[in-house]
Amino acid sequence: MNEEKKVVFKTPQLILSKSKDNDGIQYFRNNERLKSGDSEDFVEKDFNQVISSETKMFINQKIDNIVVLFGAGASVTDNNWDEDEDGVAKTGVTVAKIAGKVLEKLHDGNYDLKGVKLKVYPLDEIANISKYNDNVFETDEEGNVVLGPNFNLEDFLSNLFSFEKFVEISEKEVFENTINAIRDIIVKATSYDYDDKIFKHVKLLNILSKFAKSDSKLNIITTNYDTLIEDAAESMKWTVFDGFSFSRSPQFDSDMFNWNLVKDVPNVKTHENIFKKNVINLLKIHGSLTWERSKKDEHIIRKPKEVVLKPIMVFPSSDKYAQSYQEPYFDLFNKFQNMLQKRNTLLLTIGFSFADNHIARMILNAIKTNDSLTTLITNFNIESNVKNWKELEQAMNNYYNVAFLQSTLNGKLTDYLGGETVDN
C-alpha cells in the first residue's frame, strides 16, 4: 500500500517528494519517479543531492543582502528536557515541551526560585482563578491533570497578564509567585550553552558567509532568548554588531547597526575600503538572557547571562505585538523591516512557524512589495494550518519568489545548503 507523498521541497515550478510502498521508499520530481539512469536504484543519498542542487539553484541568484530569521525551532535538537543540577535545559525544546514542564513544576503548589521557597498555584488552579478555558486540561488514566491538545502557552500567559490587575488581595501574592515561577522556567528552558557536538550554528554561518558579499554584513534576526548565535560567532572569532556599544558596560544604541569595520591599505593610493570579513548584525527582536535594565532604569545594558537577575524578554503571549512597540524592540523591528526591503535580498527562515503575527505580516508584505526578495522557508514540517503559512503558500502559488524546504538547523539543513550538487 502506497503512503501519501511527503513533500520535502517546493517552489512555484517544482515539487520534490517521497513515499513508501511495499518495495521501499520512492522519490519523485513533480510526481515523476526519480531513477539513477536506467536503474531503479535511487536511494536517500541521491535524493538529498537533488534537494541540495535545487535549493542552491533557488537561492543562488543575484544576492546583495542576506537576512536569516531564527525561530524557536532553530534551537531544538531532540526535544528532550535534559537538565543540569540547577534545572537548566541543556538543549532547546519546543514551546509545548516548556508548557509541559510548567505543569510538572507547579503541580504540588511549591516552587524553588533561586533558593527561595514560593507558594504557587498548580497550573489548572491558576487557570480556574484567571477564568481561562478549562477545556484545555485533561485527566490521564491515573487521575493526573495533563495538558490537552488545545493548550496554548502564549494564550495562557496573555490571560494571566491581563487578569493580574483583577486578582483578589488574598490571592495576589501567590498569583504573582506563580507568574514569576513560570518566567523562571522559561529562562531555564533557554539558558543552555553552545556545544558544537549538538548544534550546527557554526557550520551554518560558515556556509552563509560564502554567499555574502565582502562589503555586506550577514544579518541575523532571532526571536530566541538564548545565546547560541553569539556563542557560535565568538568561537569562530567573528565580530557581532548586536545594537550595543563597544564599551566596558555595553549599552543599547541602535545606531551601531549602521556601522561596519574597514581598514586602510598602507602604501596604496586608493579610495576603496577593505571591509572586515565575518561580521554579522544580530537583532534579538524578543530580547535576550543577557539584557538587563540599569539600576536607575536609564539604559539597557548587556551582561553575561550568569549575572543577569531580571532579563529583558518578550515572553510568549498574544500581546507580543504591543510589546514590540516598546524600547528596544521598536528600533529592532524597524531595522528588520528595512532589511527586507533592500534590493536583491535573500531571506532564510529557520524553525519559524509564522504564528507570530507581527513578524509574519511584515514578511508577507515584503514578499509582495519587494520583487527582488527571495524567500526560503525551512521548518521541521512544511505543512501547516496556520493562517499566515497558508498565505505564504498562496504567494508561492502566485509565483512570488518563495520556496519551502523540510529541514531543521540541527538536522539536514546545513547538508542541503552546503552539500554536493548533481546535474539535472
C-alpha positions, 0 to 999 in steps of 0.5 A, spaced: 500 500 500 502 506 497 503 512 503 501 519 501 507 523 498 511 527 503 513 533 500 520 535 502 521 541 497 517 546 493 517 552 489 512 555 484 515 550 478 517 544 482 515 539 487 520 534 490 517 528 494 517 521 497 513 515 499 513 508 501 510 502 498 511 495 499 518 495 495 521 501 499 521 508 499 520 512 492 522 519 490 519 523 485 520 530 481 513 533 480 510 526 481 515 523 476 519 517 479 526 519 480 531 513 477 539 513 477 539 512 469 536 506 467 536 503 474 531 503 479 536 504 484 535 511 487 536 511 494 536 517 500 543 519 498 541 521 491 535 524 493 538 529 498 543 531 492 537 533 488 534 537 494 541 540 495 542 542 487 535 545 487 535 549 493 542 552 491 539 553 484 533 557 488 537 561 492 543 562 488 541 568 484 543 575 484 544 576 492 546 583 495 543 582 502 542 576 506 537 576 512 536 569 516 530 569 521 531 564 527 525 561 530 524 557 536 525 551 532 532 553 530 534 551 537 531 544 538 535 538 537 531 532 540 526 535 544 528 532 550 528 536 557 535 534 559 537 538 565 543 540 569 543 540 577 540 547 577 534 545 572 537 548 566 535 545 559 541 543 556 538 543 549 532 547 546 525 544 546 519 546 543 514 551 546 509 545 548 515 541 551 516 548 556 508 548 557 509 541 559 514 542 564 510 548 567 505 543 569 510 538 572 513 544 576 507 547 579 503 541 580 504 540 588 503 548 589 511 549 591 516 552 587 524 553 588 526 560 585 533 561 586 533 558 593 527 561 595 521 557 597 514 560 593 507 558 594 504 557 587 498 555 584 498 548 580 497 550 573 489 548 572 488 552 579 491 558 576 487 557 570 480 556 574 482 563 578 484 567 571 477 564 568 481 561 562 478 555 558 478 549 562 477 545 556 484 545 555 486 540 561 485 533 561 485 527 566 490 521 564 488 514 566 491 515 573 487 521 575 493 526 573 491 533 570 495 533 563 495 538 558 490 537 552 491 538 545 488 545 545 493 548 550 496 554 548 502 557 552 502 564 549 494 564 550 495 562 557 500 567 559 496 573 555 490 571 560 494 571 566 497 578 564 491 581 563 487 578 569 493 580 574 490 587 575 483 583 577 486 578 582 483 578 589 488 581 595 488 574 598 490 571 592 495 576 589 501 574 592 501 567 590 498 569 583 504 573 582 509 567 585 506 563 580 507 568 574 514 569 576 515 561 577 513 560 570 518 566 567 523 562 571 522 556 567 522 559 561 529 562 562 531 555 564 528 552 558 533 557 554 539 558 558 543 552 555 550 553 552 553 552 545 556 545 544 558 544 537 557 536 538 549 538 538 548 544 534 550 546 527 550 554 528 557 554 526 557 550 520 551 554 518 554 561 518 560 558 515 556 556 509 552 563 509 558 567 509 560 564 502 554 567 499 555 574 502 558 579 499 565 582 502 562 589 503 555 586 506 554 584 513 550 577 514 544 579 518 541 575 523 534 576 526 532 571 532 526 571 536 530 566 541 532 568 548 538 564 548 545 565 546 547 560 541 548 565 535 553 569 539 556 563 542 557 560 535 560 567 532 565 568 538 568 561 537 569 562 530 572 569 532 567 573 528 565 580 530 557 581 532 554 588 531 548 586 536 545 594 537 550 595 543 556 599 544 563 597 544 564 599 551 566 596 558 558 596 560 555 595 553 549 599 552 543 599 547 544 604 541 541 602 535 545 606 531 551 601 531 547 597 526 549 602 521 556 601 522 561 596 519 569 595 520 574 597 514 581 598 514 586 602 510 591 599 505 598 602 507 602 604 501 596 604 496 593 610 493 586 608 493 579 610 495 576 603 496 575 600 503 577 593 505 571 591 509 572 586 515 570 579 513 565 575 518 561 580 521 554 579 522 548 584 525 544 580 530 537 583 532 534 579 538 527 582 536 524 578 543 530 580 547 535 576 550 538 572 557 543 577 557 539 584 557 538 587 563 535 594 565 540 599 569 539 600 576 536 607 575 532 604 569 536 609 564 539 604 559 539 597 557 545 594 558 548 587 556 551 582 561 553 575 561 547 571 562 550 568 569 549 575 572 543 577 569 537 577 575 531 580 571 532 579 563 529 583 558 524 578 554 518 578 550 515 572 553 510 568 549 503 571 549 498 574 544 500 581 546 507 580 543 505 585 538 504 591 543 510 589 546 514 590 540 512 597 540 516 598 546 524 600 547 528 596 544 524 592 540 521 598 536 528 600 533 529 592 532 523 591 528 524 597 524 531 595 522 528 588 520 523 591 516 528 595 512 532 589 511 527 586 507 526 591 503 533 592 500 534 590 493 536 583 491 535 580 498 535 573 500 531 571 506 532 564 510 527 562 515 529 557 520 524 553 525 519 559 524 512 557 524 509 564 522 504 564 528 507 570 530 503 575 527 507 581 527 513 578 524 509 574 519 505 580 516 511 584 515 514 578 511 508 577 507 508 584 505 515 584 503 514 578 499 509 582 495 512 589 495 519 587 494 520 583 487 527 582 488 526 578 495 527 571 495 524 567 500 526 560 503 522 557 508 525 551 512 521 548 518 521 541 521 514 540 517 512 544 511 505 543 512 501 547 516 494 550 518 496 556 520 493 562 517 499 566 515 503 559 512 497 558 508 498 565 505 505 564 504 503 558 500 498 562 496 504 567 494 508 561 492 502 559 488 502 566 485 509 565 483 512 570 488 519 568 489 518 563 495 520 556 496 519 551 502 524 546 504 523 540 510 529 541 514 531 543 521 538 547 523 540 541 527 538 536 522 539 536 514 539 543 513 546 545 513 547 538 508 542 541 503 545 548 503 552 546 503 552 539 500 554 536 493 550 538 487 548 533 481 546 535 474 539 535 472 
